[in-house]
Amino acid sequence: MATTNLNIRIDKDIKYQAEEIFNELGLNMTTAINLFLRTTIREHGIPFELKLDLPNETTAAAFDEGRKLMDDPLAPRYSSMDALKVALDV
């Protein structure tokens, strides 16, 4: 089996945290990366689910309310945080 080098740049903290987990699993970084690449080939894609974070019901409702307020010309507008705090009596 011919081998080649793979050079990547990664955040130092991420590398450290991953190495700690791999060590607990009895793996080194090279073996872990090879596992990922081989599984990617076998599954013909990323071997885990990739998805966008969807807001929960409360957050989605807040987004909707914010959009409605932005479209309402009668909704109050504030030019600064100080003005908002005064309006909220904070």
N, CA, C and O of each residue as an XYZ file, in Angstrom:
360
protein
N       0.842     -1.172      0.000
C       0.000      0.000      0.000
C       0.892      1.241      0.000
O       1.683      1.450      0.920
N       0.755      2.053     -1.033
C       1.503      3.305     -1.096
C       0.808      4.334     -0.219
O      -0.421      4.388     -0.172
N       1.582      5.138      0.464
C       0.999      6.164      1.323
C       1.409      7.550      0.843
O       2.356      7.704      0.072
N       0.686      8.544      1.310
C       0.993      9.932      1.003
C       0.734     10.773      2.239
O       0.019     10.348      3.147
N       1.303     11.943      2.274
C       1.087     12.838      3.405
C      -0.117     13.729      3.142
O      -0.394     14.105      2.003
N      -0.822     14.055      4.205
C      -1.968     14.960      4.152
C      -1.707     16.046      5.187
O      -1.655     15.772      6.386
N      -1.546     17.269      4.722
C      -1.296     18.389      5.634
C      -2.560     19.238      5.726
O      -3.087     19.700      4.713
N      -3.041     19.436      6.956
C      -4.224     20.259      7.159
C      -3.945     21.258      8.270
O      -3.089     21.036      9.127
N      -4.676     22.357      8.240
C      -4.585     23.352      9.305
C      -5.860     23.240     10.135
O      -6.967     23.167      9.602
N      -5.675     23.229     11.436
C      -6.824     23.097     12.328
C      -6.542     23.862     13.613
O      -5.390     23.997     14.025
N      -7.583     24.352     14.230
C      -7.467     25.068     15.490
C      -6.773     24.171     16.517
O      -7.105     22.993     16.648
N      -5.820     24.730     17.232
C      -5.020     23.970     18.193
C      -5.886     23.305     19.263
O      -5.659     22.149     19.619
N      -6.877     24.035     19.772
C      -7.744     23.479     20.821
C      -8.582     22.313     20.294
O      -8.777     21.318     20.992
N      -9.071     22.440     19.070
C      -9.859     21.360     18.459
C      -8.993     20.107     18.327
O      -9.431     19.004     18.654
N      -7.775     20.285     17.851
C      -6.865     19.141     17.696
C      -6.609     18.476     19.049
O      -6.650     17.251     19.163
N      -6.349     19.282     20.061
C      -6.073     18.745     21.394
C      -7.265     17.959     21.934
O      -7.109     16.848     22.441
N      -8.458     18.548     21.821
C      -9.657     17.887     22.336
C      -9.931     16.580     21.599
O     -10.287     15.575     22.213
N      -9.761     16.603     20.278
C      -9.983     15.386     19.493
C      -8.951     14.314     19.863
O      -9.295     13.142     20.009
N      -7.695     14.718     20.013
C      -6.651     13.752     20.383
C      -6.957     13.092     21.718
O      -6.717     11.896     21.888
N      -7.485     13.859     22.665
C      -7.823     13.278     23.971
C      -8.889     12.185     23.818
O      -8.792     11.119     24.426
N      -9.902     12.469     22.998
C     -10.960     11.474     22.774
C     -10.407     10.267     22.035
O     -10.680      9.128     22.413
N      -9.634     10.509     20.988
C      -9.052      9.395     20.225
C      -8.173      8.531     21.131
O      -8.213      7.303     21.049
N      -7.385      9.166     21.986
C      -6.530      8.403     22.908
C      -7.357      7.509     23.820
O      -6.987      6.363     24.074
N      -8.472      8.028     24.310
C      -9.341      7.216     25.163
C      -9.913      6.031     24.396
O     -10.194      4.983     24.976
N     -10.086      6.206     23.079
C     -10.591      5.127     22.230
C      -9.476      4.210     21.728
O      -9.734      3.235     21.022
N      -8.245      4.528     22.098
C      -7.111      3.719     21.653
C      -6.679      4.032     20.230
O      -6.066      3.195     19.568
N      -6.994      5.233     19.754
C      -6.642      5.639     18.388
C      -5.681      6.811     18.420
O      -5.666      7.595     19.368
N      -4.877      6.919     17.367
C      -4.109      8.136     17.187
C      -4.783      8.956     16.088
O      -5.731      8.488     15.457
N      -4.307     10.152     15.860
C      -4.940     11.042     14.887
C      -4.936     10.422     13.494
O      -5.942     10.499     12.789
N      -3.842      9.817     13.089
C      -3.751      9.212     11.754
C      -4.800      8.120     11.567
O      -5.468      8.065     10.535
N      -4.941      7.259     12.560
C      -5.920      6.180     12.474
C      -7.343      6.740     12.432
O      -8.182      6.253     11.674
N      -7.609      7.750     13.236
C      -8.945      8.353     13.263
C      -9.283      8.995     11.915
O     -10.397      8.838     11.415
N      -8.337      9.709     11.337
C      -8.581     10.332     10.026
C      -8.782      9.254      8.971
O      -9.661      9.382      8.119
N      -7.985      8.199      9.015
C      -8.151      7.096      8.062
C      -9.530      6.448      8.214
O     -10.163      6.098      7.217
N      -9.997      6.287      9.455
C     -11.344      5.744      9.677
C     -12.396      6.624      9.017
O     -13.303      6.132      8.346
N     -12.264      7.922      9.215
C     -13.208      8.855      8.619
C     -13.189      8.745      7.089
O     -14.244      8.650      6.462
N     -12.005      8.757      6.496
C     -11.894      8.714      5.035
C     -12.414      7.392      4.463
O     -13.121      7.387      3.456
N     -12.069      6.285      5.097
C     -12.541      4.983      4.612
C     -14.063      4.852      4.720
O     -14.715      4.303      3.832
N     -14.618      5.369      5.829
C     -16.067      5.317      5.993
C     -16.747      6.233      4.973
O     -17.813      5.895      4.459
N     -16.157      7.360      4.682
C     -16.681      8.258      3.649
C     -16.736      7.545      2.305
O     -17.729      7.650      1.584
N     -15.688      6.828      1.971
C     -15.641      6.080      0.702
C     -16.697      4.978      0.699
O     -17.435      4.825     -0.274
N     -16.769      4.217      1.782
C     -17.715      3.116      1.860
C     -19.158      3.588      1.750
O     -19.975      2.935      1.101
N     -19.481      4.725      2.381
C     -20.853      5.220      2.387
C     -21.143      6.209      1.258
O     -22.265      6.695      1.115
N     -20.120      6.497      0.463
C     -20.262      7.449     -0.653
C     -20.790      8.796     -0.171
O     -21.651      9.400     -0.811
N     -20.271      9.259      0.956
C     -20.673     10.551      1.508
C     -20.147     10.719      2.913
O     -19.516      9.820      3.469
N     -20.410     11.865      3.473
C     -19.998     12.144      4.853
C     -20.689     11.124      5.767
O     -21.904     10.943      5.680
N     -19.932     10.462      6.632
C     -20.504      9.364      7.430
C     -21.270      9.795      8.674
O     -21.349      9.045      9.647
N     -21.826     10.985      8.648
C     -22.695     11.435      9.730
C     -23.644     12.471      9.150
O     -23.407     13.015      8.071
N     -24.712     12.734      9.871
C     -25.740     13.632      9.383
C     -25.268     15.089      9.453
O     -24.777     15.544     10.487
N     -25.422     15.802      8.352
C     -25.131     17.230      8.325
C     -26.454     17.965      8.210
O     -27.231     17.717      7.287
N     -26.709     18.864      9.141
C     -27.966     19.590      9.071
C     -27.796     20.957      9.708
O     -26.920     21.173     10.546
N     -28.649     21.864      9.293
C     -28.660     23.184      9.884
C     -29.419     23.127     11.194
O     -30.372     22.361     11.335
N     -29.000     23.931     12.146
C     -29.732     24.009     13.403
C     -31.073     24.683     13.140
O     -31.129     25.791     12.606
N     -32.130     24.016     13.513
C     -33.461     24.585     13.364
C     -33.881     25.176     14.702
O     -33.667     24.569     15.752
N     -34.480     26.362     14.661
C     -34.899     26.955     15.942
C     -36.049     26.176     16.566
O     -36.864     25.577     15.865
N     -36.102     26.194     17.897
C     -37.219     25.543     18.580
C     -38.475     26.392     18.391
O     -38.414     27.469     17.797
N     -39.607     25.914     18.891
C     -40.891     26.605     18.678
C     -40.879     28.031     19.211
O     -41.381     28.947     18.560
N     -40.313     28.215     20.381
C     -40.294     29.542     20.995
C     -39.477     30.521     20.155
O     -39.901     31.651     19.913
N     -38.307     30.074     19.715
C     -37.450     30.940     18.905
C     -38.089     31.220     17.556
O     -38.046     32.355     17.081
N     -38.684     30.207     16.926
C     -39.354     30.398     15.639
C     -40.494     31.405     15.780
O     -40.688     32.247     14.904
N     -41.249     31.323     16.879
C     -42.347     32.269     17.114
C     -41.795     33.683     17.302
O     -42.393     34.649     16.827
N     -40.668     33.809     17.986
C     -40.051     35.127     18.181
C     -39.589     35.706     16.843
O     -39.742     36.904     16.603
N     -39.024     34.862     15.969
C     -38.632     35.320     14.632
C     -39.849     35.837     13.873
O     -39.804     36.909     13.270
N     -40.933     35.070     13.907
C     -42.156     35.469     13.206
C     -42.682     36.804     13.736
O     -43.062     37.684     12.964
N     -42.698     36.940     15.052
C     -43.172     38.180     15.658
C     -42.280     39.357     15.241
O     -42.772     40.445     14.941
N     -40.976     39.124     15.227
C     -40.035     40.174     14.810
C     -40.257     40.593     13.367
O     -40.212     41.780     13.046
N     -40.499     39.611     12.491
C     -40.766     39.929     11.078
C     -42.044     40.752     10.935
O     -42.093     41.703     10.155
N     -43.087     40.377     11.700
C     -44.351     41.124     11.652
C     -44.143     42.557     12.124
O     -44.675     43.495     11.531
N     -43.363     42.724     13.201
C     -43.097     44.069     13.711
C     -42.317     44.906     12.703
O     -42.566     46.103     12.557
N     -41.371     44.271     12.007
C     -40.589     44.996     11.001
C     -41.475     45.464      9.848
O     -41.219     46.511      9.255
N     -42.512     44.696      9.529
C     -43.415     45.043      8.431
C     -44.507     46.025      8.855
O     -45.202     46.592      8.012
N     -44.651     46.219     10.156
C     -45.714     47.094     10.684
C     -45.183     48.525     10.810
O     -44.335     48.792     11.661
N     -45.672     49.445      9.974
C     -45.167     50.816     10.048
C     -45.536     51.525     11.352
O     -44.937     52.548     11.685
N     -46.503     51.002     12.087
C     -46.904     51.617     13.346
C     -46.134     51.072     14.552
O     -46.264     51.592     15.661
N     -45.335     50.029     14.336
C     -44.557     49.450     15.441
C     -43.489     50.446     15.872
O     -42.904     51.126     15.028
N     -43.226     50.543     17.178
C     -42.210     51.508     17.640
C     -40.824     51.140     17.117
O     -40.486     49.971     16.933
N     -40.044     52.182     16.887
C     -38.669     52.016     16.415
C     -37.743     52.745     17.382
O     -38.102     53.789     17.927
N     -36.550     52.191     17.591
C     -35.581     52.795     18.497
C     -34.260     52.941     17.765
O     -33.836     52.040     17.041
N     -33.617     54.075     17.958
C     -32.365     54.350     17.249
C     -31.140     53.928     18.046
O     -30.020     53.957     17.535
N     -31.354     53.536     19.300
C     -30.215     53.115     20.125
C     -30.716     52.224     21.264
O     -31.910     52.169     21.559
N     -29.780     51.539     21.882
C     -30.121     50.716     23.050
C     -30.603     51.594     24.195
O     -31.490     51.207     24.956
N     -30.013     52.776     24.311
C     -30.434     53.687     25.385
C     -31.891     54.075     25.208
O     -32.642     54.108     26.183
N     -32.307     54.371     23.968
C     -33.702     54.740     23.700
C     -34.637     53.568     24.022
O     -35.720     53.769     24.572
N     -34.218     52.353     23.679
C     -35.027     51.174     23.996
C     -35.147     50.997     25.512
O     -36.231     50.702     26.014
N     -34.043     51.174     26.243
C     -34.070     51.030     27.693
C     -35.008     52.051     28.329
O     -35.733     51.731     29.271
N     -34.992     53.275     27.815
C     -35.896     54.302     28.338
C     -37.352     53.877     28.100
O     -38.189     53.994     28.994
N     -37.648     53.383     26.890
C     -39.006     52.946     26.567
C     -39.430     51.775     27.444
O     -40.602     51.660     27.802
N     -38.491     50.911     27.791
C     -38.801     49.752     28.643
C     -38.733     50.088     30.131
O     -39.057     49.261     30.983
N     -38.304     51.318     30.428
C     -38.163     51.749     31.812
C     -37.164     50.880     32.567
O     -37.398     50.469     33.703
N     -36.047     50.616     31.900
C     -34.987     49.772     32.483
C     -33.837     50.629     32.946
O     -32.849     50.109     33.464
